[in-house]
Amino acid sequence: MAKKATVERVAELAMRLGGRPLADYGSTRSRMSEQYLERKGYGSRWAVEAFFSGLKRTMGSTLTSRKPSQLLAEAAFKVLAYTLRR
């Protein structure tokens, strides 16, 4: 009986803080098919992480410019040079 009251209290607090009821937490994941995940781009983060890891390793992870416009230009040149070098 005490455990049920605790679960109900947590659900009530979650709703008060703008969350969802506890019953909804597992239902979304069960509807995700392989086609749904592929369509939404799930699993493509690894490619981006690998690109930035290689970029930092090859070109260095620091920028030397001081002005924001020059920082952007320096970063763009590093990305361009790394992309052409690959």
C-alpha positions in Angstrom: 0.0 0.0 0.0 2.8 2.4 0.8 4.6 1.7 -2.5 1.4 2.6 -4.5 1.0 5.8 -2.6 4.7 6.7 -3.4 4.2 6.0 -7.1 1.0 8.1 -7.1 2.8 10.9 -5.3 5.7 10.9 -7.8 3.2 10.9 -10.7 1.3 13.8 -9.1 4.6 15.8 -8.7 5.6 15.1 -12.2 2.3 16.4 -13.6 2.6 19.5 -11.4 6.0 20.2 -12.8 4.8 19.9 -16.4 5.8 16.3 -17.0 3.9 13.4 -18.4 2.1 10.7 -16.4 4.2 7.7 -15.6 2.1 5.4 -17.7 3.3 7.3 -20.9 7.0 6.8 -20.4 7.3 3.4 -22.1 4.6 3.7 -24.7 6.5 5.9 -27.1 9.6 3.7 -27.3 7.5 0.6 -28.1 6.0 2.4 -31.1 9.4 3.1 -32.7 10.0 0.7 -35.5 13.2 0.4 -37.5 11.7 2.4 -40.4 10.5 5.1 -38.0 13.9 5.5 -36.5 15.6 5.5 -39.9 13.2 8.2 -41.2 13.8 10.4 -38.1 17.6 10.1 -38.6 18.2 8.1 -35.4 21.7 6.7 -35.2 23.3 9.2 -37.4 25.0 11.1 -34.5 27.9 8.7 -34.6 28.9 10.0 -38.1 28.9 13.6 -36.9 30.9 12.7 -33.7 33.4 10.9 -35.9 33.8 13.9 -38.2 34.4 16.3 -35.4 36.8 14.0 -33.6 38.9 13.7 -36.8 38.7 17.4 -37.4 39.9 18.2 -33.9 42.6 15.6 -34.0 43.9 16.7 -37.4 43.4 20.5 -37.3 43.7 21.1 -33.6 40.9 22.0 -31.2 41.8 25.7 -30.7 41.1 28.8 -32.7 43.6 31.7 -32.5 41.4 34.6 -33.7 39.9 37.1 -31.3 37.1 38.7 -33.2 33.8 36.8 -33.6 33.8 37.2 -37.4 37.4 36.0 -37.7 36.6 33.0 -35.4 33.8 32.0 -37.7 36.1 32.4 -40.7 38.9 30.4 -39.1 36.6 27.6 -38.1 35.1 27.5 -41.6 38.6 27.3 -43.2 39.5 24.5 -40.8 36.4 22.5 -41.7 37.0 23.2 -45.5 40.6 22.1 -45.3 39.8 19.0 -43.3 37.0 18.0 -45.7 39.2 18.5 -48.7 42.0 16.5 -47.1 39.8 13.5 -46.2 
